């Protein structure tokens, strides 16, 4: 498994590598772009969180993606939270900015309080 060390995290005792999860989600025909990150979780240490941009004109639900991933990934690698978004912040070379996705999650959690 090759992932940047700062992108890996531990969830419920499992070391999680975002790249293979992003790869599997990206195989769904309605997915245009995906970013997977770890977010704080009181029970697990971190939970797997994915932001997904659908292909233009397509409707996509988190439940549809979770069903798609069953059997393709171990259960502990299926994101606990999936959010369908219009866009994901990208670097100048077109890669998802994972830190920005984590920050967006944190801002939404703070707004719920």
Secondary structure, DSSP 8 states (H G I E B T S, - for coil): ----GGG-EEETTEEE-HHHHHHHHHTSTTEEEEEEEEEEETTTEEEEEEEEEE-TT----HHHHHHHHBTTB-GGGS-SEEEEES---B-TTS-B-HHHHHHHHHHHHHHH-
